[in-house]
Amino acid sequence: MKSSVTNVLIALGIIAIGIGIAAAGIYIGETDDAPGAALIGILLMVGAVTLGVRTARRKT
């Protein structure tokens, strides 16, 4: 049981980092300095959420 709780906490951390990166990418993308930054941020967020879900579902 302890390992599943650990997996969920790791997953939440990965998801939080992904959302933070996406928010930063969107913010930077809106300043017109880096037009592709919003897209990169969103792709990184989707990847982090995917990794987070896989980590939460992992059975050890």
Buried (B, 14 or more C-beta within 10 A) or exposed (E): EEEEEEBBEBBEEBBEBBBBBBEBBBEBBEEEEBEEBBEBBBBBBEEBBEBBEEBBEEEE
